[in-house]
């Protein structure tokens, strides 16, 4: 049985990757930050009681800001594969917290790579790189496109990209960069624009809200479906030699167009409900990100399958289902409300 360690397992990509690896027969370990509030809801459907025999999902407290903890966890878990997805990943917030973004999104990668090197284990490493590294460079963007980040987040990801390549070239680590363009799902965080739009469309249709406030609706992004992208991550680590790959749909859409898809799905005109708020405009904007995934298609056999309009429908339908469930479920029905049960989910404390 292969063993994988996922940082950022409680996020959108981490939870979908855990689903995928469990389906493939892996034992999956995840690092979870200690919090006084529940932060593992995306894993509720695959959680098993720690006392249950044969469980294959094990969570550990830890943080990529704590180098010694990373060393300890690698020695204890001895993974075959490490997927580094943890980050301060909100681009707009990175302007407000540039130092924290650099420490977690940038230096956190070096801590983990150094821990892998010190472990002297045969570990395959996946680095979650980002299309935000391209920033101001015109599309289409591919593996040979020059980086020109336009945010502290993008700059931190460029640092992580080059550190991953450096450890691969200097020490022979099997380390790959997955340069993923925007990929969304119903598990996306509520402050990210696609989830924000889908949620607003459902709430306005349900009579719970009236307006949605957005910034630059002319920005162009290449939006795909997250469950398909974690399959690409896994395929990168199954190759004979490490390399770097872009994952993207190759189709660009504006924020305006995504809003139109979401609102039209529930029979509404987005123009009647969307309002402009300059608070959501970045100090330096990225006008257009559209990826060229030819290399991934050729070498990995990976191709994005879900169109942006279908993605919008999936996300809006999920929001409508959430609203319906919230009106039916009593508070006592919410899973893991018991603090002891939540604590017992995380082993290796």
Beta strands, then each sheet from edge to edge (+ up, - down):
strand 1: 3-7
strand 2: 27-32
strand 3: 57-61
strand 4: 81-84
strand 5: 124-130
strand 6: 174-180
strand 7: 183-184
strand 8: 212-214
strand 9: 220-221
strand 10: 224-225
strand 11: 245-247
strand 12: 253-254
strand 13: 274-276
sheet 1: 3+ 2+ 1+ 4+ 5+ 6+ 11+
sheet 2: 7+ 10+
sheet 3: 8+ 13+
sheet 4: 9+ 12-
end
